Amino acid sequence: MPTSQLDRRHSRLLAIETPTALGHTSTLTVLGADTPERLNAALLRREVSARLDQLPMLRQSLMEVPLNLDRPWWRDHPGFDLDYHLRHIAVPDPDDPSSLAELVARIHSRPLDRARPLWELYLISGLADGRAALLFKMHLAALSSSTGHEINAGLLSPSPELIGSDEPAERWWPEHGPSWVDMGTTAWRNALVDPLRTLTRVPRTLNSVPGLRALLNPALALMNQRAQRSIVIGEHIGVTPRTSFNGRVGQHRRWAAAELDLRRIAEVRSRLSVSTVDVLSAACSGALRWWLLEHDELPKQSLKALVPLSVSDPEAIDGIAGVVVNLETQLHDPRERLRSVHTQIGEAIDRHGAMTVAEIRGVGGSTPLVGIVASRLLDRSPIADRLMPPFNTTITSVPGPKEPLYALGALVEGVYPILGVVDGMALHIGAMSVGDRLCLSLVSDRDAVSDLDELAARIPVELDTLIALR
């Protein structure tokens, strides 16, 4: 793959990453037990190896410009080692659902090695009923709507056919990366052509000087924050309340999953004239209200959620805009919560236009595109516990393909997008549809939400409450 320089948006995703707010996304794909071959490390290696030529980004790593004077470059990684990126692991107890959740959380909590291509792929065996799973990690700086097929290293397919071969692969030779002269010349040219943008790199350059980062950290964080454009839309009304998951985050995570029946969601949609996003947001609102009541910290003000929407507005990034929604967690009546959420999201769609489900699938394919772009909306600030974001959590969803999907020859039973959490927002709720199921994926700071599995289990209960409305 030819050498290329990161664009400004992807470079920013690297610059704002901290030891506690990591810039990668993960995807857990659960596979059925019926497979043409035994799922093992050898099979995984054959199938990924057969796809590397079609996925050149998997072989590329970053090359930094000295003192961060310009954006980094992608180059073919010398000595690319596929075996380093592929891992095979088993859950310790197949009969304990928390075993998989704990394993996923620990893997997702670990940063990617920036000295290598920014991805890892785990084959997780030993799940209940003979099932297995794939956990794919990739840095958001290496992922975009145009490279979305790197999710699961291109293994997701509408066909169960295996394409790997035991024949020795033709040796791959990396292309030469940019020289120091090339990078220096480009940096000076960029500085002359666009000096204003060059000035915005001053905080990152100072961050690279030993001893200055700790001294100037608060000021640098504020400069970075002001230099970033927000694409959040919608009116922010009232005060964003502080809860136990709106402080600073640590380095460790929890993960939990749940499942909703899309046919039952359709019942609510048709009877109450709302959308799937409305129903999901209202069910999450009810679950959050329940959790806050259980912990005796329900605020008088409504919790707010950033809800990314696929829109036709040309000013939106990648066709995605975000609306800050009052979840009305202070209201007891679930009908009132649903009506308010529907009104707020409807106003944002009327203002910016909405893409159809078919259009969204056409853009994102099997990739949780909305969730990926949602991560780009978040500012990672070391002083976020003093500068509260205008929302408490994010709720992202994207329609996946209705047709069956396969990976390593096995039927895909669920796809769970696992995104990051940041200072000031230690809880994220994501969802992706697979057939008639909506797969819910919750990730939180480990200390902020110790009973994340209970919160996840409450969302289907809240859907039942919405179904009961007449």
N, C-alpha and C positions, 0 to 999 in steps of 0.2 A: 504494500500500500504506500502511495507517495507520502512523503513528509508534509505535514501541514501544521499551521499554528492554530492554537485554540482560539475560538471566537471569544468576544468579551463576556458573553453570558456564562459560558462554560468555565472560563478562567475565574470568574467571580465565585463559582461554586467551589473551586479549590481554595480560594483566598479566605472565604468565610468559615471554612472548616476548622473546628477546634477539637481538642482531645475528648470533649464530652458531647459535642454536636457533630457527628460524623456525616460525611457527604454521600454515602452509598445508599442504594435501595436493594432490598432482597425480595425474592419471589419464591414462595413455597408451592410446589406442585405435587399434589398427592396422586399416586398411581395405583390402579387396581391390581389385584393379585394375578389375573390371567395374562400371561405374557408368552410370546413364542420362544423366548430364551430366558435363561436365569439372569436376573438383574445382578450384575456384579461390576467390579472396577474395570475388568477387561472390556466388557460390553460398552460401558460408558466411554472408555478411552477410544474405542473403535469409532463410535458414532460421532463423538465430538471431533476427532481427527479428520473424519470424512467431510466435515463442514467448515474447516478452518479457512479454506481458500475463499469461501463465500462470505466469511465473517472476518475480514482482515483486521478489524479493530481489536479482536481478541489477542492478536500478536503485537499490539503496539503499546509502548510505554511512554511516560513523560520525560521530557528533557527541559530542565529549568534554565532560564536566562539568568546569568549572574546578577546578584543583588535584586532579583525580581524587577529589573528595569523594564521588562516587557512580558507579554503573555508567554506561557510555556509552549512547547512544540510537541506534537506527536511524532514518534519515529518507530520504525520496526525495532523490536527489542532484541539486542544482540544475545545470542545464546538462549532464545525462547525455550522454556521448559514446560511442556504441557502437563507433565506429571505433577508439577508444583501446584497447578491450579485445580486439579481434580482430586477430590477426597472421597473416601468411602468410610462411613461410620454407621453404627447401629444404636438404636435407642436402648437404654439399659433395661427397661421393663415394658414389653409390648402391651401389657394389660393395664398400665397406668397412663391415662391420657396426658397427665402432666409431664411425663418423660419427654415427649416430643416437644412440648411447649418450652420446657427448660432448655433443651438442646438448641432449639431454634433461637431462643433469646441470647444464649451465650455466643453462638456463632455470629449473630447479627450485631452484637455489642463490640466485636473486635474490628479495629480499623484495617483497611487494605494497605498493603505495602506499596508505597508510591514509587519504589525503585523497580517495580515489575508492572506488567499489564494489570489494569485495575479491575480484576474480577476473580471470583472463585466459584466452583461448582461442587456441591456435596451430594453424593448419593446416600440417602438415609434408609437403611433397611431395618427389619425387625418390628415394623408396625403391626398392629392387631390385624388378624385375618389374612396374614401373608402379604399385606400391602407394603409399598415403599414410597419414598418421596424424593424429590429433587429440590435442593435449596441453592438458588443462584444469587450471588452478590455481585453488583457492579456499581462503580462510582457514577454519580449523576453527570459528572463532567465528561464521561465517555459515552453517555447515553442520550439520545435525542429521538424525536419522532422519525427521523430518517434512518436511524440505526437501531430501531426498537426490536428488530429480530435477534439481537444479541441476547435478549431475555432467554434464559435457559439454554444459552449457547446454540440457539436455533433448533433445539430438539423438538419443540412443539410442532405438530403437523396434523393435518386432517386425515393422514394415512398411517396405519400401523407398520408400514414397510420399513425395514432396516436397510440402511445404505452403506454401513461400514464394511470393511474388508480386512482380512488377516494379511493381505499382501503388503509388503513394505511400502510405505508411502514415499513418493518422490521427495528428495531432500529439499527443504525450504531454505532459501538464502535471503537474509534481511537486506533491505536497501539501506544505503548510508543515510544517516541522519544529518541535520543541518550542522554546518561547521560553526565555530565560534565567530568567524568573520561574517557568515551569513546572518547569525542571530544578532550580532552587534549592528550590522548595517540596517537590518529591518527595524531594530529598536530605535535607531536614530531617525530613520525615515518616518516611523509612526509618530515620534515625538514632534517632528517638524510639520507633518500633515495635520495632526490633531493634538495640539499642545494642551487643550483643556482636559482631554481624556488622560493625557499623561500625568497631569497634576493629581488626578484621582488615584493614581498608583502610589503616591507618596506614602500613605499609611502602610502599604504592604512592603515598600522598600525599607522603611524605618523598622518594621517588624522583623526584618531579616538581620538587622544589626545587633550583635550580642550585647545584652545589658540594657538596651533601650526599650525592649518590649514590655518588661515588667514596670518600668518607670512611666511609660506613656500609655499603657494599656487602656485606661478609661477614655482618654482623648482620642486615641486611634480608633477605638470601637465606635465612638460617636461619629467620627469622620467617615468611616466605612458605611455606617448606617445611613447617613444623609446622602451618600454618593449613590445609593441603590434606589432604583425606581420601583415603586410599588404598583402592582396591577390589580390591587384589590378594588372592587367596585361596590356600589351600594352605600347607603347612608349608615353611618355608625351612630346609633342613638343611645344615649345613656352611658353609664360607667361600666367598664368591664370588671366584674367582681374577681377577687382573688380567692382561689381555692388551693387545696393541698397539692394539686397537680399544676400549679402555675407559679412555681418558684424555680430555682436553679436545678439543673439536671446533673446527675453523676455520669459515670462511665458505663453503667450496667443497665440492662433492660429486662422487661418482662414481655411475654407475647402470649396471646390467647386468641382462640378462633371460635366462631359460631357459624350457623347456617340458617338462612331464611328461604322459605319456599316462594318463588316468584309468582306462582299461581295464586297463593294466598294474598300476596301484595297486590296482584291484579284485581282481586275482589274489592279491596279498599279503594283502589284507583277508580274503578268503574262506578262504585256506589257513591263515592264522595267527590268525584271529579277532581282528582289530584294526580300528581305524577309519582313515579317510583322514587325520585330523589326526595320529594315531600314526605313520603311514607317512611323512607329510611331515616331521614333527619328527625322526624317526629318520634320514631321508635327509639332512636339514640337519645333524644331529649328525655323521654320517659325513663330510660335506664340510668341516665346521669342524675336525674332528680331522685330516683330511688337510692342510688349510691350515696349521694350527698346527705339524704335523710338518714341512711344507715350509719353514717359517720358523723352525724350531728353538725353538719356544716353547710346546710342549704342556705345560700345567700338570698337576700330580699330582691336583688337585681337578677335579671335573666342572664344565664350563661350565654356566651356567643360562640358561634362556630364559623370557621372559614369553610365555605362549600364551593369548590371549584365547579364551573359549568363550562360545557362546550358551547361556544357561541360563534356567530358569523361576523362579529365585529372585527374589522381588519386591524384595529389597534391592539387587540388582545395578542398575547404571546402564544404561538402555536395553537391559536384558536381556543385558548383557555382563558377564562376570566374568573375571578373569585368574588363571591358576595359574602359579606359578613352578616350572618343570620342570627337574630335573637331567638334562642331555642325555647324561650318562655318557660324555663324550668321552675319559675316561681308560681306557675299556674297549676292547680290540681286537676283541672278538666282536660283530658287528653284530646277532646274534640277542639277545644280552643287552641291548644298548642299546635295541632295539625293545621287548623285554619290560618293561624298567624304565619307559620312557616311557609305555607302555600302562597300566601299573599306576598311575602317578601321575595321569595324566589321568582314568583311570577312577574313582579315589577322589574327585577334584574333582567329577566329574559325578554320582556317587552322592550326594554331599553337597548339591549345589545343583540337581540336575535338569538335563536337557538338552532343548533344542528340537530338533525334527526338521528335516531339510533343507528340507522344504516350508514350515515355519514361518519359518525364517530367510529364505528367498527372499521370503516374504510380507511380512516386515518391511523388508528391505533392498532388494527389487527388484533392479535392476542396479547398485546402489551397493555398493562395498566397505565395508559398514557395520562389520564387525569391525575392519578396519584403521583406520577413522576413530576408533572408540572407543578402540582401543589407544593412539593418540596422546594421548588425554585422560589415560591412566594415567601418563604420564611426567612427572616433575618436572624442570623446567629450572632447575638450580642453578649459579651461577657458581663454586661451590666443590665441584662434583661429583667433581673429581679427588681430593678429600680425603674426601668422603662418598660412598662407592661405592654405587650402587643395588644391590638384591638380585638383579640378573640382568645377564648380559653382552650379551644381544641380545633382540629380539622376533621371533616367528614367527607371523604372522597369516594367516588363510585364510578365505575365504567362498565358498559355492557360488553361482555365477551361474546364470542361466536356461539350461535345456537347449535351448530353442528358438533358432533363428537370430536375431541382432540386426542392425540396419542403422543406418547414420548417413550423412547426405548421400546417401542412395540406395545406398550401397556396403555390402557384407556385412562385418560385423565379424569379423576373424580372431583378435583377441586384445585383452584388457583387462588393463592392468598398473597396480595401485595403487602409488603412489610416496609414501611417508610420510617423516617427518622423523627426524633423528638428534639426539642431545643430548649434553651433557657427561656422560662416564661410560659412554655407550652409542653408539658411532659406527657401528653396523651394524644394519640392519633388513632382514628377509626377509618379503616379503608375497606372497600368492598369491590368484588368483581363477580360478574355472573358467569356461570358455566352451565349451559343447558337451562334447566328449570330451577337451578339453585343460585342463591346469592351468597357467596363466600365472604364472611366478615373476618377481618384481621385487625386486632387491636394490639398496639405496641405502646409501652409506657416506660418511664424511668422506673427502675426496680424499687426504689424506696418510696416513690410518690404514690403508687397504686399497688399495694401488696396483695390485694385480692382481685387482680385483673380478670381472672377466670370467672369470678362471680358477676362482675360487670358485663362481661361478654355473654354469659348465660342469661342475663336479664333482658337483653335486646329481643330475643324471640318471644319472651313473655309479654313485652310491651307491644309487639306486633299482634299478639292475640287480643290485647285490649283494644287496639284499633279496629280489628276485624269485628269485634263485638259491638262497635258503635252502629247505631241505627238512625 
